[in-house]
Amino acid sequence: MAKKAVATFKAGTLKKMVKCIRMDKSAKTGAYVFTEQLVEETEVKDFFAKK
């Protein structure tokens, strides 16, 4: 249930950034929470491996 949208940002060095959206279940309420973060393309697997 995760999305990956590709976006390119120019800030000095040219790095390919990816907007990742992960759906997590809140331990407190039991509701689903969406976590969004811009990460480098090489760190996408690490983002989705975290819980």
Secondary structure, 3 states (H helix, E strand, C coil): CCEEEEEEEECCCEEEEEEEEEEEECCCCCCEEEEEEEEEHHHHHHHHHCC
